[in-house]
Every structure is written in structure tokens, then in C-alpha cells.
């Protein structure tokens, strides 16, 4: 039987309040055990329990994995985490900024003997064995240069491109607010509070599931859009070469809204498309360095 958690007082400080709300989020998700939660968060049950213990601020990656596994608002919790982290960060005083490091001499203190010798004092090319060594170094540098040039020509610039739908009308990214009832609106700014996930499909790369491609639908906005909901396995991946490619596609009139962007350790989405003009489907792909997942596609949904 699991040991009961230590009670928290949300009025005792920001850490206690943060952990208290993490526990409430888990309760809203049906109070799964930490072992069950670990299957979706890709963190150990012990780490997840410590995150909600209230003793210290968990890492941002651990927090977002916990929240994502519980179905919480990742952006909201990311902002809360940064607010607490900024409170705990020690202030940087003017003295710390202006005082130079004692081990770093100023330009005036640089010893004369450390000054590079003038060009005319440079040693001549060595003879005999030294000359042979110099020639070998020159040859190695030449081979390295040639090899690098060949690599730039032969190797691809990056992972394969997304196999986009055959769309004749590709909408540009939205640049204005108040676009709730037009094609191409930004779902985050359009004001569609009744949005639900109509259908979802996991995105796998090799033997690891990295997230769910979702088709979100809003009856109020009469629109649907593609969204990637990342798992902890993607949020906690150390690679800096992760890209998310999403497409909201309406086959009836070949209209698409697309994104191809670096992973922000958060949810990503493509623009909205009206469902009263035809059914809408979501398509997506994740690339990590030179490895690309299959292009995942949901069924087509109409209002």
C-alpha cells in the first residue's frame, strides 16, 4: 500500500502552493498512482512524488512531464514555474557586475612576455625531421578540408521534408487577432473555449512514442485544427535538433494551414480551418536530428 503523502498548506509559501496544485491536478485526472503516471510522464514514480512533495521546486522538465501526463495546461504551468524560479534566484548586485575576476588581468596588466612576438621573429620552416613533420601536418589539413567539402556536398542538410498534402491553397500564418471565424486563425488567440480533441493518434519514432497528434474541434468556432501534444519523452529529450511539422488539411477544397518549426518543449499547433466547408484532418511529423517519424494522419472530421 502506498504511503500517504504529507499534507500541504498552500498558504505556507509558493513552493507549498505549487505542490498543492500539482496534487489537485492529479486528483482531477482521476488520482492515478504515481507508478501509473510514470508510464505517461517517462519519469520514475519517485521523481513524480518528489515534484508534488513541496520541499523544493522540481525541474521545469519534470513539472511539464507531470502536468502533461495529468492533462493540465502546459503553458500555464510553465509560467508558474518561471515565476517561482525567478523569486528564488539570488539578486545580481552592481558589485557582482562591476568587480572583475581576480584571475583575469586587465589589458594594462598583461605581462610583456605574454605579448605575441612580431611577425619577423616567427621561426623559419624547420629542416630534416621537423620539415617532414610540417609537411605531414599540411597534408592532414588539406585532407580535412577536402573531406569537409565532400561532406557538405554529399550529406543532406537535415531530416527529410514532411510529406505535405497535395494542397492548392496553403494559408499563411495569421497576423491579426479576432480571427475566430475565418480559415487560418490561430487557435490560441481565436477564442474557442469549447475546444475538444475529436481524435488523436500517437507519433512514434522507432520504439518510442513521443506525443499525440490531435485534431481539435470547436463547435463555437465551427473549426478544427492540428495540435501536437508532446510526451515527457520528447520534452526531456536532450537534442537541440527537434522539429515539429503539422498540417491542418481540408481535402474538399485542397486548403491547408502548415507549420514547420523548432520544438519549443510545449504544445504546437497549425491554423484553424472551417468545418462547414468540408471535413478537416490533422497530419504531422516529428524529426529528431536526422531521424524522422512516419507522417501521421487522423481521420477527416466534419461538424
C-alpha positions in Angstrom: 0.0 0.0 0.0 1.4 3.4 -0.9 2.5 5.7 1.9 0.1 8.6 2.4 1.5 12.0 1.2 2.5 14.6 3.7 -0.3 17.3 4.0 0.5 20.6 2.3 -0.5 24.1 3.3 -1.0 26.3 0.2 -0.8 29.4 2.5 2.7 28.5 3.7 4.5 29.8 0.7 4.9 29.5 -3.1 6.5 26.0 -3.1 3.8 24.6 -0.9 1.1 26.2 -3.1 2.8 24.9 -6.3 3.0 21.3 -4.9 -0.6 21.6 -3.6 -1.9 22.5 -7.0 0.1 19.7 -8.6 -1.7 17.2 -6.4 -5.0 18.8 -7.2 -4.2 18.4 -10.9 -3.5 14.7 -10.3 -6.9 14.4 -8.4 -8.7 16.0 -11.4 -7.1 13.3 -13.6 -8.7 10.6 -11.5 -5.9 10.3 -8.9 -3.8 7.8 -10.8 -1.0 6.2 -8.8 2.5 7.7 -9.3 3.5 4.4 -10.9 0.7 4.7 -13.4 1.5 8.4 -14.0 5.2 7.4 -14.7 4.1 5.4 -17.7 2.9 8.6 -19.5 5.4 11.1 -17.9 8.5 8.9 -18.6 9.8 9.8 -15.2 10.1 7.5 -12.2 7.3 7.3 -9.7 9.7 8.6 -7.0 10.6 11.6 -9.1 6.9 12.5 -9.7 6.2 12.1 -6.0 9.0 14.4 -5.1 7.7 17.0 -7.5 4.5 17.2 -5.5 6.1 17.0 -2.1 6.6 20.7 -1.6 10.2 20.5 -0.4 11.8 22.1 -3.4 10.9 23.4 -6.8 11.1 20.5 -9.3 12.9 21.0 -12.6 10.9 22.5 -15.4 11.1 19.4 -17.5 9.8 17.2 -14.6 7.0 19.7 -13.9 5.9 19.8 -17.6 6.0 16.0 -17.8 3.8 15.7 -14.6 1.4 18.3 -16.0 1.2 16.7 -19.4 0.6 13.3 -18.0 -2.3 14.7 -15.9 -3.8 16.6 -18.9 -3.0 20.1 -17.5 -2.3 23.4 -19.2 1.4 23.2 -20.1 1.7 26.9 -20.8 0.1 28.0 -17.6 2.3 25.7 -15.5 5.4 26.8 -17.4 4.6 30.4 -16.5 4.0 29.5 -12.8 7.3 27.6 -12.7 9.3 30.6 -14.1 7.6 32.9 -11.6 8.7 30.8 -8.6 12.2 30.2 -10.1 12.7 34.0 -10.5 11.7 34.5 -6.9 14.3 32.0 -5.7 17.1 33.3 -7.9 19.6 35.4 -5.9 19.7 39.0 -7.0 22.7 40.2 -9.0 24.2 43.3 -7.4 26.1 46.0 -9.1 29.2 44.9 -7.2 29.0 41.5 -8.7 28.7 43.0 -12.2 31.5 45.6 -11.9 34.1 43.6 -10.0 36.5 41.9 -12.4 37.6 38.4 -11.9 40.9 38.4 -9.9 42.3 35.8 -12.3 41.7 37.8 -15.4 44.3 40.6 -15.8 43.2 43.9 -17.4 44.9 44.9 -20.7 47.3 47.1 -18.8 48.3 44.2 -16.5 49.2 41.8 -19.3 52.8 40.7 -18.8 55.1 41.7 -21.6 56.3 38.2 -22.1 52.8 37.1 -23.0 52.6 39.5 -25.9 52.8 37.6 -29.2 56.2 38.1 -30.9 56.3 40.3 -34.0 55.9 38.6 -37.4 59.6 39.0 -38.3 60.6 36.9 -35.3 58.5 33.9 -36.4 60.5 30.7 -36.7 61.6 29.6 -40.1 60.2 26.4 -41.6 62.2 23.5 -39.9 64.5 21.3 -41.9 65.0 17.5 -41.7 62.7 15.7 -39.4 61.0 18.9 -38.4 60.3 19.7 -42.1 58.8 16.2 -42.6 56.5 16.7 -39.6 55.5 20.1 -41.0 54.6 18.5 -44.4 52.6 15.8 -42.7 50.6 18.4 -40.8 50.0 20.4 -44.0 48.8 17.2 -45.8 46.4 16.3 -43.0 44.9 19.8 -43.0 44.4 19.5 -46.8 42.7 16.2 -46.5 40.5 17.5 -43.7 39.5 20.5 -45.9 38.7 18.3 -48.9 36.8 15.8 -46.7 34.7 18.6 -45.2 33.9 19.9 -48.7 32.8 16.5 -49.9 30.7 16.0 -46.7 28.9 19.3 -47.4 28.1 18.2 -50.9 27.1 14.6 -50.2 25.4 14.8 -46.8 21.9 16.1 -46.5 21.2 19.5 -44.8 18.8 17.9 -42.4 16.0 15.4 -41.9 13.6 14.6 -44.8 10.9 17.1 -45.5 7.3 16.5 -44.4 5.2 14.7 -47.0 2.7 17.5 -47.2 -0.8 17.0 -48.6 -1.4 18.0 -52.2 -2.9 21.4 -51.3 -3.6 24.1 -53.9 -4.3 26.7 -51.3 -1.8 27.0 -48.4 -2.7 29.7 -45.9 0.0 32.0 -44.5 0.4 32.3 -40.7 -2.2 34.6 -39.1 -1.0 38.0 -38.1 -4.2 39.6 -36.6 -6.4 39.0 -33.6 -10.1 38.3 -33.8 -9.9 35.6 -36.5 -12.2 33.1 -34.8 -14.5 32.6 -37.8 -12.0 32.6 -40.7 -9.7 30.0 -42.2 -6.2 30.2 -40.9 -6.9 31.6 -37.5 -4.5 31.0 -34.6 -6.4 28.6 -32.2 -4.7 30.1 -29.2 -5.9 33.6 -29.9 -9.2 32.9 -31.7 -11.2 32.4 -28.5 -12.6 28.9 -28.8 -13.1 27.8 -25.1 -15.2 24.8 -26.0 -12.4 23.1 -28.0 -12.1 19.4 -27.5 -9.9 16.7 -29.0 -12.0 15.0 -31.6 -9.5 12.3 -32.5 -5.8 11.6 -31.7 -3.0 9.4 -32.9 0.3 8.7 -31.3 3.5 9.7 -33.1 6.3 7.1 -32.8 10.0 7.2 -33.8 11.5 3.8 -33.6 10.2 2.1 -30.4 9.4 5.3 -28.5 6.1 7.3 -28.6 6.9 11.0 -28.5 3.5 12.6 -28.4 -0.1 12.6 -29.8 -1.2 14.2 -33.0 -4.6 15.6 -32.2 -7.4 17.1 -34.2 -9.0 19.7 -32.1 -12.6 20.8 -32.8 -14.6 23.8 -31.6 -18.3 23.9 -32.2 -18.4 27.6 -31.3 -15.8 28.5 -34.0 -17.1 25.8 -36.4 -13.4 24.9 -37.0 -10.8 22.3 -36.4 -7.0 22.3 -36.2 -4.0 20.1 -35.8 -2.1 20.0 -32.5 0.9 18.1 -31.2 0.7 17.2 -27.5 4.3 16.1 -26.6 5.1 13.4 -24.1 7.8 13.6 -21.5 10.0 11.5 -23.7 10.1 14.4 -26.2 10.1 17.3 -23.7 13.0 15.7 -21.8 15.0 14.8 -25.0 18.4 16.5 -24.9 18.6 17.1 -28.6 18.5 20.6 -29.9 17.6 19.5 -33.4 14.0 18.6 -32.9 11.4 19.9 -35.4 7.6 19.8 -35.4 5.8 19.7 -38.7 2.0 20.0 -38.6 -0.7 20.4 -41.2 -4.4 21.1 -40.9 -5.9 19.9 -44.2 -9.4 20.2 -45.8 -9.5 17.8 -48.8 -12.8 19.1 -50.2 -11.1 22.4 -51.4 -7.4 21.4 -51.0 -6.9 24.1 -48.3 -4.1 23.6 -45.8 -2.5 25.5 -42.9 1.1 24.4 -42.1 3.8 24.9 -39.5 7.4 23.7 -39.7 9.3 24.9 -36.6 11.8 24.1 -33.9 10.4 22.3 -30.9 9.6 24.7 -28.0 9.2 22.0 -25.3 5.5 22.7 -25.4 2.4 22.1 -27.5 2.4 23.1 -31.2 -0.5 23.7 -33.5 -1.4 24.6 -37.1 -4.0 27.1 -38.0 -7.8 26.5 -37.9 -9.9 25.5 -40.9 -13.7 25.8 -41.1 -15.5 22.5 -40.9 -18.7 23.8 -42.6 -16.8 23.9 -45.8 -15.8 20.3 -45.7 -14.2 17.7 -43.4 -10.8 18.5 -41.8 -7.9 16.2 -40.9 -4.6 16.6 -39.0 -1.3 15.5 -40.3 2.1 15.7 -38.6 5.7 14.5 -38.2 8.4 14.8 -35.6 12.1 14.9 -36.5 15.0 14.4 -34.1 18.4 15.3 -35.6 18.5 13.2 -38.8 15.7 10.8 -37.8 12.1 11.4 -38.9 8.9 9.7 -37.8 6.3 8.5 -40.2 3.8 11.1 -41.3 0.8 10.5 -39.0 -2.7 11.4 -40.2 -6.0 11.4 -38.5 -9.4 10.6 -39.9 -11.3 13.5 -41.5 -13.8 15.1 -39.2 -16.8 17.4 -40.1 -19.1 19.4 -37.9 
